[in-house]
């Protein structure tokens, strides 16, 4: 089955991980890292600077694609589109 995320198409057989995350500053220069949305909501308690949100797609050990969004709402909308593609293939 194929799914489309923004302008890229992926064969689901090749996807080893697909997940949303927040992108935050690490505090070292302009370095950023990803953190789980759960950690951001429960543990961060406003102690980190969020610079965006992303959907990450891993294809095996080597390849990773990142789709960056300015807001959580934009990311959630794209996640909904992905979910609908997967659901419609099962119908």
Jmol script that loads the backbone (N, CA, C; Angstrom):
load data "model"
ATOM      1  N   UNK A   1       0.834  -1.172   0.000  1.00  0.00           N
ATOM      2  CA  UNK A   1       0.000   0.000   0.000  1.00  0.00           C
ATOM      3  C   UNK A   1       0.889   1.250   0.000  1.00  0.00           C
ATOM      4  N   UNK A   2       0.440   2.264  -0.675  1.00  0.00           N
ATOM      5  CA  UNK A   2       1.174   3.532  -0.725  1.00  0.00           C
ATOM      6  C   UNK A   2       0.398   4.591   0.047  1.00  0.00           C
ATOM      7  N   UNK A   3       1.160   5.445   0.750  1.00  0.00           N
ATOM      8  CA  UNK A   3       0.555   6.609   1.390  1.00  0.00           C
ATOM      9  C   UNK A   3       1.322   7.846   0.947  1.00  0.00           C
ATOM     10  N   UNK A   4       0.630   8.971   0.953  1.00  0.00           N
ATOM     11  CA  UNK A   4       1.242  10.236   0.570  1.00  0.00           C
ATOM     12  C   UNK A   4       1.272  11.146   1.787  1.00  0.00           C
ATOM     13  N   UNK A   5       2.445  11.739   2.015  1.00  0.00           N
ATOM     14  CA  UNK A   5       2.616  12.749   3.058  1.00  0.00           C
ATOM     15  C   UNK A   5       3.165  13.968   2.342  1.00  0.00           C
ATOM     16  N   UNK A   6       2.378  15.013   2.336  1.00  0.00           N
ATOM     17  CA  UNK A   6       2.685  16.223   1.577  1.00  0.00           C
ATOM     18  C   UNK A   6       3.020  15.842   0.146  1.00  0.00           C
ATOM     19  N   UNK A   7       4.233  16.065  -0.324  1.00  0.00           N
ATOM     20  CA  UNK A   7       4.575  15.802  -1.721  1.00  0.00           C
ATOM     21  C   UNK A   7       5.350  14.500  -1.922  1.00  0.00           C
ATOM     22  N   UNK A   8       5.422  13.664  -0.897  1.00  0.00           N
ATOM     23  CA  UNK A   8       6.185  12.412  -1.003  1.00  0.00           C
ATOM     24  C   UNK A   8       5.253  11.211  -0.854  1.00  0.00           C
ATOM     25  N   UNK A   9       5.587  10.172  -1.594  1.00  0.00           N
ATOM     26  CA  UNK A   9       4.819   8.937  -1.528  1.00  0.00           C
ATOM     27  C   UNK A   9       5.704   7.841  -0.949  1.00  0.00           C
ATOM     28  N   UNK A  10       5.102   7.026  -0.072  1.00  0.00           N
ATOM     29  CA  UNK A  10       5.835   5.959   0.599  1.00  0.00           C
ATOM     30  C   UNK A  10       5.077   4.646   0.452  1.00  0.00           C
ATOM     31  N   UNK A  11       5.834   3.576   0.273  1.00  0.00           N
ATOM     32  CA  UNK A  11       5.260   2.238   0.323  1.00  0.00           C
ATOM     33  C   UNK A  11       5.280   1.824   1.793  1.00  0.00           C
ATOM     34  N   UNK A  12       4.136   1.499   2.343  1.00  0.00           N
ATOM     35  CA  UNK A  12       4.068   1.184   3.766  1.00  0.00           C
ATOM     36  C   UNK A  12       4.914  -0.033   4.134  1.00  0.00           C
ATOM     37  N   UNK A  13       5.212  -0.889   3.178  1.00  0.00           N
ATOM     38  CA  UNK A  13       6.061  -2.049   3.452  1.00  0.00           C
ATOM     39  C   UNK A  13       7.486  -1.633   3.814  1.00  0.00           C
ATOM     40  N   UNK A  14       7.897  -0.447   3.368  1.00  0.00           N
ATOM     41  CA  UNK A  14       9.255   0.026   3.622  1.00  0.00           C
ATOM     42  C   UNK A  14       9.365   0.854   4.900  1.00  0.00           C
ATOM     43  N   UNK A  15       8.229   1.280   5.450  1.00  0.00           N
ATOM     44  CA  UNK A  15       8.247   2.144   6.636  1.00  0.00           C
ATOM     45  C   UNK A  15       8.486   1.292   7.883  1.00  0.00           C
ATOM     46  N   UNK A  16       9.547   1.630   8.623  1.00  0.00           N
ATOM     47  CA  UNK A  16       9.826   0.920   9.869  1.00  0.00           C
ATOM     48  C   UNK A  16       9.330   1.698  11.086  1.00  0.00           C
ATOM     49  N   UNK A  17       9.220   3.018  10.957  1.00  0.00           N
ATOM     50  CA  UNK A  17       8.654   3.852  12.021  1.00  0.00           C
ATOM     51  C   UNK A  17       7.952   5.041  11.389  1.00  0.00           C
ATOM     52  N   UNK A  18       6.834   5.438  11.979  1.00  0.00           N
ATOM     53  CA  UNK A  18       6.075   6.606  11.550  1.00  0.00           C
ATOM     54  C   UNK A  18       5.487   7.206  12.814  1.00  0.00           C
ATOM     55  N   UNK A  19       5.908   8.427  13.165  1.00  0.00           N
ATOM     56  CA  UNK A  19       5.441   8.994  14.432  1.00  0.00           C
ATOM     57  C   UNK A  19       5.509  10.513  14.426  1.00  0.00           C
ATOM     58  N   UNK A  20       4.642  11.140  15.228  1.00  0.00           N
ATOM     59  CA  UNK A  20       4.693  12.588  15.417  1.00  0.00           C
ATOM     60  C   UNK A  20       5.581  12.916  16.608  1.00  0.00           C
ATOM     61  N   UNK A  21       6.132  14.125  16.624  1.00  0.00           N
ATOM     62  CA  UNK A  21       6.954  14.559  17.753  1.00  0.00           C
ATOM     63  C   UNK A  21       7.016  16.080  17.762  1.00  0.00           C
ATOM     64  N   UNK A  22       7.421  16.620  18.893  1.00  0.00           N
ATOM     65  CA  UNK A  22       7.704  18.050  18.993  1.00  0.00           C
ATOM     66  C   UNK A  22       9.189  18.245  18.750  1.00  0.00           C
ATOM     67  N   UNK A  23       9.542  19.380  18.178  1.00  0.00           N
ATOM     68  CA  UNK A  23      10.940  19.727  17.960  1.00  0.00           C
ATOM     69  C   UNK A  23      11.255  20.878  18.914  1.00  0.00           C
ATOM     70  N   UNK A  24      12.255  20.671  19.773  1.00  0.00           N
ATOM     71  CA  UNK A  24      12.590  21.661  20.801  1.00  0.00           C
ATOM     72  C   UNK A  24      14.069  22.023  20.734  1.00  0.00           C
ATOM     73  N   UNK A  25      14.385  23.216  21.240  1.00  0.00           N
ATOM     74  CA  UNK A  25      15.789  23.628  21.343  1.00  0.00           C
ATOM     75  C   UNK A  25      16.443  22.869  22.488  1.00  0.00           C
ATOM     76  N   UNK A  26      17.707  22.497  22.287  1.00  0.00           N
ATOM     77  CA  UNK A  26      18.423  21.762  23.333  1.00  0.00           C
ATOM     78  C   UNK A  26      19.082  22.690  24.339  1.00  0.00           C
ATOM     79  N   UNK A  27      19.254  23.958  23.974  1.00  0.00           N
ATOM     80  CA  UNK A  27      19.958  24.888  24.843  1.00  0.00           C
ATOM     81  C   UNK A  27      21.399  25.079  24.423  1.00  0.00           C
ATOM     82  N   UNK A  28      21.847  24.317  23.434  1.00  0.00           N
ATOM     83  CA  UNK A  28      23.219  24.439  22.924  1.00  0.00           C
ATOM     84  C   UNK A  28      23.159  25.049  21.527  1.00  0.00           C
ATOM     85  N   UNK A  29      23.569  26.302  21.414  1.00  0.00           N
ATOM     86  CA  UNK A  29      23.552  27.037  20.144  1.00  0.00           C
ATOM     87  C   UNK A  29      22.160  26.918  19.511  1.00  0.00           C
ATOM     88  N   UNK A  30      22.093  26.576  18.233  1.00  0.00           N
ATOM     89  CA  UNK A  30      20.797  26.445  17.547  1.00  0.00           C
ATOM     90  C   UNK A  30      20.369  24.991  17.422  1.00  0.00           C
ATOM     91  N   UNK A  31      20.964  24.104  18.203  1.00  0.00           N
ATOM     92  CA  UNK A  31      20.676  22.674  18.118  1.00  0.00           C
ATOM     93  C   UNK A  31      19.244  22.385  18.566  1.00  0.00           C
ATOM     94  N   UNK A  32      18.607  21.452  17.855  1.00  0.00           N
ATOM     95  CA  UNK A  32      17.262  21.013  18.226  1.00  0.00           C
ATOM     96  C   UNK A  32      17.244  19.494  18.341  1.00  0.00           C
ATOM     97  N   UNK A  33      16.213  19.001  18.982  1.00  0.00           N
ATOM     98  CA  UNK A  33      16.001  17.562  19.084  1.00  0.00           C
ATOM     99  C   UNK A  33      14.502  17.311  19.114  1.00  0.00           C
ATOM    100  N   UNK A  34      14.135  16.073  18.912  1.00  0.00           N
ATOM    101  CA  UNK A  34      12.722  15.702  18.962  1.00  0.00           C
ATOM    102  C   UNK A  34      12.385  15.090  20.311  1.00  0.00           C
ATOM    103  N   UNK A  35      11.176  15.386  20.767  1.00  0.00           N
ATOM    104  CA  UNK A  35      10.677  14.788  22.000  1.00  0.00           C
ATOM    105  C   UNK A  35       9.248  14.316  21.744  1.00  0.00           C
ATOM    106  N   UNK A  36       8.835  13.331  22.503  1.00  0.00           N
ATOM    107  CA  UNK A  36       7.482  12.811  22.319  1.00  0.00           C
ATOM    108  C   UNK A  36       6.465  13.871  22.735  1.00  0.00           C
ATOM    109  N   UNK A  37       5.307  13.803  22.130  1.00  0.00           N
ATOM    110  CA  UNK A  37       4.242  14.739  22.478  1.00  0.00           C
ATOM    111  C   UNK A  37       3.796  14.531  23.916  1.00  0.00           C
ATOM    112  N   UNK A  38       3.791  13.291  24.366  1.00  0.00           N
ATOM    113  CA  UNK A  38       3.422  12.998  25.750  1.00  0.00           C
ATOM    114  C   UNK A  38       4.401  13.653  26.721  1.00  0.00           C
ATOM    115  N   UNK A  39       5.698  13.538  26.446  1.00  0.00           N
ATOM    116  CA  UNK A  39       6.692  14.155  27.321  1.00  0.00           C
ATOM    117  C   UNK A  39       6.496  15.664  27.343  1.00  0.00           C
ATOM    118  N   UNK A  40       6.247  16.239  26.182  1.00  0.00           N
ATOM    119  CA  UNK A  40       6.061  17.684  26.102  1.00  0.00           C
ATOM    120  C   UNK A  40       4.881  18.128  26.971  1.00  0.00           C
ATOM    121  N   UNK A  41       3.785  17.390  26.909  1.00  0.00           N
ATOM    122  CA  UNK A  41       2.578  17.764  27.648  1.00  0.00           C
ATOM    123  C   UNK A  41       2.691  17.490  29.144  1.00  0.00           C
ATOM    124  N   UNK A  42       3.344  16.388  29.515  1.00  0.00           N
ATOM    125  CA  UNK A  42       3.345  15.946  30.906  1.00  0.00           C
ATOM    126  C   UNK A  42       4.587  16.403  31.674  1.00  0.00           C
ATOM    127  N   UNK A  43       5.745  16.244  31.062  1.00  0.00           N
ATOM    128  CA  UNK A  43       6.995  16.431  31.790  1.00  0.00           C
ATOM    129  C   UNK A  43       7.669  17.785  31.597  1.00  0.00           C
ATOM    130  N   UNK A  44       7.531  18.377  30.425  1.00  0.00           N
ATOM    131  CA  UNK A  44       8.329  19.578  30.136  1.00  0.00           C
ATOM    132  C   UNK A  44       7.900  20.778  30.965  1.00  0.00           C
ATOM    133  N   UNK A  45       6.617  20.861  31.278  1.00  0.00           N
ATOM    134  CA  UNK A  45       6.079  21.932  32.123  1.00  0.00           C
ATOM    135  C   UNK A  45       6.605  23.305  31.711  1.00  0.00           C
ATOM    136  N   UNK A  46       6.668  23.557  30.397  1.00  0.00           N
ATOM    137  CA  UNK A  46       7.087  24.851  29.889  1.00  0.00           C
ATOM    138  C   UNK A  46       8.569  25.136  30.003  1.00  0.00           C
ATOM    139  N   UNK A  47       9.382  24.135  30.299  1.00  0.00           N
ATOM    140  CA  UNK A  47      10.816  24.335  30.493  1.00  0.00           C
ATOM    141  C   UNK A  47      11.621  24.291  29.198  1.00  0.00           C
ATOM    142  N   UNK A  48      10.986  23.957  28.094  1.00  0.00           N
ATOM    143  CA  UNK A  48      11.688  23.876  26.822  1.00  0.00           C
ATOM    144  C   UNK A  48      11.048  24.834  25.823  1.00  0.00           C
ATOM    145  N   UNK A  49      11.839  25.225  24.836  1.00  0.00           N
ATOM    146  CA  UNK A  49      11.331  26.093  23.781  1.00  0.00           C
ATOM    147  C   UNK A  49      10.978  25.234  22.571  1.00  0.00           C
ATOM    148  N   UNK A  50       9.705  25.199  22.250  1.00  0.00           N
ATOM    149  CA  UNK A  50       9.235  24.436  21.096  1.00  0.00           C
ATOM    150  C   UNK A  50       9.469  25.276  19.842  1.00  0.00           C
ATOM    151  N   UNK A  51      10.124  24.678  18.853  1.00  0.00           N
ATOM    152  CA  UNK A  51      10.360  25.385  17.599  1.00  0.00           C
ATOM    153  C   UNK A  51       9.470  24.860  16.475  1.00  0.00           C
ATOM    154  N   UNK A  52       8.771  23.763  16.717  1.00  0.00           N
ATOM    155  CA  UNK A  52       7.866  23.219  15.718  1.00  0.00           C
ATOM    156  C   UNK A  52       7.407  21.825  16.098  1.00  0.00           C
ATOM    157  N   UNK A  53       6.677  21.241  15.165  1.00  0.00           N
ATOM    158  CA  UNK A  53       6.174  19.879  15.323  1.00  0.00           C
ATOM    159  C   UNK A  53       6.491  19.142  14.032  1.00  0.00           C
ATOM    160  N   UNK A  54       6.589  17.829  14.105  1.00  0.00           N
ATOM    161  CA  UNK A  54       6.990  17.081  12.916  1.00  0.00           C
ATOM    162  C   UNK A  54       6.387  15.690  12.897  1.00  0.00           C
ATOM    163  N   UNK A  55       6.301  15.156  11.693  1.00  0.00           N
ATOM    164  CA  UNK A  55       5.998  13.747  11.483  1.00  0.00           C
ATOM    165  C   UNK A  55       7.267  13.153  10.891  1.00  0.00           C
ATOM    166  N   UNK A  56       7.759  12.104  11.526  1.00  0.00           N
ATOM    167  CA  UNK A  56       8.991  11.448  11.092  1.00  0.00           C
ATOM    168  C   UNK A  56       8.659  10.100  10.467  1.00  0.00           C
ATOM    169  N   UNK A  57       9.293   9.820   9.351  1.00  0.00           N
ATOM    170  CA  UNK A  57       9.115   8.549   8.655  1.00  0.00           C
ATOM    171  C   UNK A  57      10.499   7.922   8.509  1.00  0.00           C
ATOM    172  N   UNK A  58      10.673   6.735   9.074  1.00  0.00           N
ATOM    173  CA  UNK A  58      11.925   5.994   8.952  1.00  0.00           C
ATOM    174  C   UNK A  58      11.729   4.859   7.959  1.00  0.00           C
ATOM    175  N   UNK A  59      12.686   4.742   7.053  1.00  0.00           N
ATOM    176  CA  UNK A  59      12.708   3.647   6.090  1.00  0.00           C
ATOM    177  C   UNK A  59      13.947   2.826   6.391  1.00  0.00           C
ATOM    178  N   UNK A  60      13.797   1.832   7.232  1.00  0.00           N
ATOM    179  CA  UNK A  60      14.943   1.040   7.660  1.00  0.00           C
ATOM    180  C   UNK A  60      15.824   1.839   8.603  1.00  0.00           C
ATOM    181  N   UNK A  61      17.085   1.443   8.687  1.00  0.00           N
ATOM    182  CA  UNK A  61      18.034   2.090   9.592  1.00  0.00           C
ATOM    183  C   UNK A  61      18.621   3.371   9.010  1.00  0.00           C
ATOM    184  N   UNK A  62      18.626   3.491   7.697  1.00  0.00           N
ATOM    185  CA  UNK A  62      19.397   4.537   7.038  1.00  0.00           C
ATOM    186  C   UNK A  62      18.620   5.806   6.696  1.00  0.00           C
ATOM    187  N   UNK A  63      17.416   5.675   6.198  1.00  0.00           N
ATOM    188  CA  UNK A  63      16.698   6.835   5.669  1.00  0.00           C
ATOM    189  C   UNK A  63      15.643   7.340   6.636  1.00  0.00           C
ATOM    190  N   UNK A  64      15.598   8.681   6.760  1.00  0.00           N
ATOM    191  CA  UNK A  64      14.565   9.317   7.573  1.00  0.00           C
ATOM    192  C   UNK A  64      14.064  10.550   6.824  1.00  0.00           C
ATOM    193  N   UNK A  65      12.764  10.709   6.807  1.00  0.00           N
ATOM    194  CA  UNK A  65      12.145  11.899   6.236  1.00  0.00           C
ATOM    195  C   UNK A  65      11.435  12.630   7.362  1.00  0.00           C
ATOM    196  N   UNK A  66      11.572  13.953   7.367  1.00  0.00           N
ATOM    197  CA  UNK A  66      10.935  14.782   8.385  1.00  0.00           C
ATOM    198  C   UNK A  66      10.007  15.767   7.705  1.00  0.00           C
ATOM    199  N   UNK A  67       8.800  15.868   8.217  1.00  0.00           N
ATOM    200  CA  UNK A  67       7.832  16.822   7.721  1.00  0.00           C
ATOM    201  C   UNK A  67       7.539  17.780   8.868  1.00  0.00           C
ATOM    202  N   UNK A  68       8.010  19.015   8.731  1.00  0.00           N
ATOM    203  CA  UNK A  68       7.973  19.989   9.818  1.00  0.00           C
ATOM    204  C   UNK A  68       6.761  20.900   9.677  1.00  0.00           C
ATOM    205  N   UNK A  69       6.135  21.192  10.819  1.00  0.00           N
ATOM    206  CA  UNK A  69       4.956  22.056  10.863  1.00  0.00           C
ATOM    207  C   UNK A  69       5.155  23.141  11.915  1.00  0.00           C
ATOM    208  N   UNK A  70       4.591  24.297  11.663  1.00  0.00           N
ATOM    209  CA  UNK A  70       4.709  25.414  12.608  1.00  0.00           C
ATOM    210  C   UNK A  70       3.880  25.206  13.863  1.00  0.00           C
ATOM    211  N   UNK A  71       2.732  24.546  13.695  1.00  0.00           N
ATOM    212  CA  UNK A  71       1.822  24.366  14.835  1.00  0.00           C
ATOM    213  C   UNK A  71       1.436  22.907  14.992  1.00  0.00           C
ATOM    214  N   UNK A  72       0.997  22.591  16.168  1.00  0.00           N
ATOM    215  CA  UNK A  72       0.518  21.234  16.437  1.00  0.00           C
ATOM    216  C   UNK A  72      -0.735  20.940  15.616  1.00  0.00           C
ATOM    217  N   UNK A  73      -1.571  21.946  15.437  1.00  0.00           N
ATOM    218  CA  UNK A  73      -2.799  21.764  14.667  1.00  0.00           C
ATOM    219  C   UNK A  73      -2.494  21.346  13.230  1.00  0.00           C
ATOM    220  N   UNK A  74      -1.494  21.993  12.611  1.00  0.00           N
ATOM    221  CA  UNK A  74      -1.104  21.615  11.247  1.00  0.00           C
ATOM    222  C   UNK A  74      -0.611  20.173  11.202  1.00  0.00           C
ATOM    223  N   UNK A  75       0.192  19.792  12.172  1.00  0.00           N
ATOM    224  CA  UNK A  75       0.709  18.428  12.228  1.00  0.00           C
ATOM    225  C   UNK A  75      -0.437  17.432  12.431  1.00  0.00           C
ATOM    226  N   UNK A  76      -1.362  17.767  13.327  1.00  0.00           N
ATOM    227  CA  UNK A  76      -2.500  16.883  13.587  1.00  0.00           C
ATOM    228  C   UNK A  76      -3.364  16.716  12.342  1.00  0.00           C
ATOM    229  N   UNK A  77      -3.533  17.774  11.557  1.00  0.00           N
ATOM    230  CA  UNK A  77      -4.304  17.677  10.312  1.00  0.00           C
ATOM    231  C   UNK A  77      -3.636  16.712   9.341  1.00  0.00           C
ATOM    232  N   UNK A  78      -2.307  16.812   9.213  1.00  0.00           N
ATOM    233  CA  UNK A  78      -1.588  15.898   8.317  1.00  0.00           C
ATOM    234  C   UNK A  78      -1.652  14.468   8.838  1.00  0.00           C
ATOM    235  N   UNK A  79      -1.540  14.282  10.139  1.00  0.00           N
ATOM    236  CA  UNK A  79      -1.667  12.940  10.724  1.00  0.00           C
ATOM    237  C   UNK A  79      -3.049  12.363  10.431  1.00  0.00           C
ATOM    238  N   UNK A  80      -4.069  13.198  10.469  1.00  0.00           N
ATOM    239  CA  UNK A  80      -5.419  12.753  10.128  1.00  0.00           C
ATOM    240  C   UNK A  80      -5.519  12.304   8.681  1.00  0.00           C
ATOM    241  N   UNK A  81      -4.878  13.039   7.775  1.00  0.00           N
ATOM    242  CA  UNK A  81      -4.872  12.641   6.357  1.00  0.00           C
ATOM    243  C   UNK A  81      -4.181  11.290   6.177  1.00  0.00           C
ATOM    244  N   UNK A  82      -3.086  11.092   6.902  1.00  0.00           N
ATOM    245  CA  UNK A  82      -2.370   9.809   6.825  1.00  0.00           C
ATOM    246  C   UNK A  82      -3.268   8.681   7.333  1.00  0.00           C
ATOM    247  N   UNK A  83      -3.918   8.918   8.463  1.00  0.00           N
ATOM    248  CA  UNK A  83      -4.805   7.897   9.050  1.00  0.00           C
ATOM    249  C   UNK A  83      -5.944   7.550   8.090  1.00  0.00           C
ATOM    250  N   UNK A  84      -6.524   8.555   7.424  1.00  0.00           N
ATOM    251  CA  UNK A  84      -7.615   8.295   6.482  1.00  0.00           C
ATOM    252  C   UNK A  84      -7.137   7.458   5.301  1.00  0.00           C
ATOM    253  N   UNK A  85      -5.903   7.700   4.839  1.00  0.00           N
ATOM    254  CA  UNK A  85      -5.361   6.901   3.732  1.00  0.00           C
ATOM    255  C   UNK A  85      -5.239   5.437   4.146  1.00  0.00           C
ATOM    256  N   UNK A  86      -4.741   5.225   5.356  1.00  0.00           N
ATOM    257  CA  UNK A  86      -4.561   3.858   5.851  1.00  0.00           C
ATOM    258  C   UNK A  86      -5.918   3.184   6.045  1.00  0.00           C
ATOM    259  N   UNK A  87      -6.869   3.901   6.624  1.00  0.00           N
ATOM    260  CA  UNK A  87      -8.204   3.341   6.875  1.00  0.00           C
ATOM    261  C   UNK A  87      -8.916   3.005   5.563  1.00  0.00           C
ATOM    262  N   UNK A  88      -8.791   3.882   4.558  1.00  0.00           N
ATOM    263  CA  UNK A  88      -9.490   3.627   3.290  1.00  0.00           C
ATOM    264  C   UNK A  88      -8.911   2.421   2.559  1.00  0.00           C
ATOM    265  N   UNK A  89      -7.654   2.123   2.787  1.00  0.00           N
ATOM    266  CA  UNK A  89      -7.062   0.941   2.153  1.00  0.00           C
ATOM    267  C   UNK A  89      -7.549  -0.348   2.795  1.00  0.00           C
ATOM    268  N   UNK A  90      -8.006  -0.258   4.031  1.00  0.00           N
ATOM    269  CA  UNK A  90      -8.495  -1.452   4.726  1.00  0.00           C
ATOM    270  C   UNK A  90      -9.966  -1.712   4.477  1.00  0.00           C
ATOM    271  N   UNK A  91     -10.662  -0.736   3.888  1.00  0.00           N
ATOM    272  CA  UNK A  91     -12.103  -0.878   3.667  1.00  0.00           C
ATOM    273  C   UNK A  91     -12.402  -1.763   2.468  1.00  0.00           C
TER     274      UNK A  91
END
end "model"
wireframe off; spacefill off
backbone 0.3
color backbone group
